[in-house]
Amino acid sequence: MALQSVNVLLGVTGGIAAYKAPDLVRKLTGLGANVRVVLSPSSAAFVTPLSLQAVSGNIVHQHLLDPEAEAGMGHIELARWADVLLIAPATAHCLAKLAHGMADDLLTTLVLAT
């Protein structure tokens, strides 16, 4: 299955399987996808932004209130860019926040913006 020119926004949460995220990004880009990565606050314990930036070729996004994001609305720009939003791994904590409509970090805000 080719993903030629598909924009994939990968959300990485703080589960132990987060260490597999660079390999997932490599596989998606190998299929032709354009991949941007968003890290939850707890995911940094398992994977570094630098490793994900190296395999995706894009800046890794981590903070909801990023001063470099256009007018503080970076989550809207990312949501509009994405053809697909994939959260892997999706921890129980993240799923519970989404089920209750909580948007207190960049990743959960992105989900509500899509």
C-alpha positions as CSV (number, residue, x, y, z in Angstrom):
1,M,0.0,0.0,0.0
2,A,1.6,3.3,-1.1
3,L,1.1,6.4,0.9
4,Q,2.6,8.7,-1.7
5,S,2.1,12.3,-0.6
6,V,-0.2,11.5,2.3
7,N,0.4,13.8,5.3
8,V,0.5,11.7,8.4
9,L,0.5,13.4,11.8
10,L,1.9,10.9,14.3
11,G,1.1,11.5,18.0
12,V,3.4,9.6,20.4
13,T,2.2,9.2,24.0
14,G,4.2,8.0,27.0
15,G,3.8,4.3,26.8
16,I,6.7,1.9,26.8
17,A,6.1,1.2,23.1
18,A,7.0,4.8,22.3
19,Y,10.6,3.6,21.7
20,K,9.2,2.0,18.4
21,A,8.1,5.4,17.0
22,P,11.3,6.1,15.0
23,D,10.9,2.8,13.2
24,L,7.2,3.5,12.5
25,V,8.2,6.9,11.1
26,R,10.8,5.3,8.9
27,K,8.3,2.8,7.6
28,L,5.7,5.5,6.8
29,T,8.2,7.7,5.0
30,G,9.5,4.6,3.2
31,L,6.0,4.2,1.8
32,G,6.0,7.8,0.6
33,A,4.2,9.5,3.4
34,N,5.1,13.0,4.7
35,V,5.3,12.6,8.5
36,R,5.2,15.1,11.3
37,V,5.4,14.0,14.9
38,V,3.7,15.4,18.0
39,L,5.0,14.2,21.4
40,S,2.9,14.1,24.5
41,P,4.6,15.5,27.7
42,S,5.3,12.0,29.0
43,S,6.6,10.5,25.8
44,A,10.0,12.2,26.2
45,A,10.9,9.6,28.8
46,F,10.9,6.9,26.1
47,V,12.0,8.7,22.8
48,T,13.9,11.8,22.0
49,P,12.6,14.6,19.6
50,L,16.0,14.5,17.9
51,S,15.7,10.9,16.8
52,L,12.2,11.5,15.4
53,Q,13.3,14.6,13.6
54,A,16.2,12.7,12.1
55,V,13.9,10.0,10.6
56,S,11.0,12.3,9.6
57,G,13.0,15.2,8.3
58,N,10.6,17.5,10.1
59,I,10.6,19.5,13.3
60,V,9.0,17.6,16.2
61,H,6.2,19.4,18.0
62,Q,5.8,19.2,21.7
63,H,4.3,22.3,23.2
64,L,0.8,23.7,22.9
65,L,1.9,27.3,23.5
66,D,4.9,27.4,21.2
67,P,6.2,30.9,20.7
68,E,7.5,30.0,17.2
69,A,4.1,28.7,16.0
70,E,2.2,31.2,13.9
71,A,0.1,33.5,16.2
72,G,0.0,30.7,18.8
73,M,-2.3,28.6,16.7
74,G,0.1,25.9,15.7
75,H,-2.3,23.1,16.5
76,I,-4.8,24.5,14.0
77,E,-2.1,24.6,11.3
78,L,-1.0,21.0,12.1
79,A,-4.6,19.8,12.0
80,R,-5.2,21.4,8.6
81,W,-2.0,19.9,7.2
82,A,-2.8,16.3,8.3
83,D,-4.6,13.9,6.0
84,V,-4.3,11.3,8.8
85,L,-3.9,11.5,12.5
86,L,-2.3,8.4,14.0
87,I,-1.7,8.0,17.8
88,A,0.8,5.2,18.5
89,P,1.2,4.2,21.2
90,A,-2.1,5.5,22.6
91,T,-1.9,5.1,26.3
92,A,-5.0,4.5,28.5
93,H,-4.4,8.0,29.9
94,C,-4.5,9.6,26.5
95,L,-7.6,7.7,25.5
96,A,-9.4,8.6,28.7
97,K,-8.6,12.3,28.1
98,L,-9.9,12.1,24.6
99,A,-13.1,10.3,25.7
100,H,-13.8,13.1,28.2
101,G,-13.0,15.9,25.7
102,M,-10.0,17.0,27.7
103,A,-7.5,19.0,25.7
104,D,-4.7,20.1,28.0
105,D,-1.7,19.5,25.7
106,L,-0.8,19.8,22.1
107,L,-1.7,16.2,21.1
108,T,-5.2,16.2,22.7
109,T,-5.9,19.7,21.4
110,L,-4.9,18.5,17.9
111,V,-7.4,15.7,18.1
112,L,-10.2,18.1,19.0
113,A,-9.2,20.4,16.2
114,T,-9.5,17.7,13.5
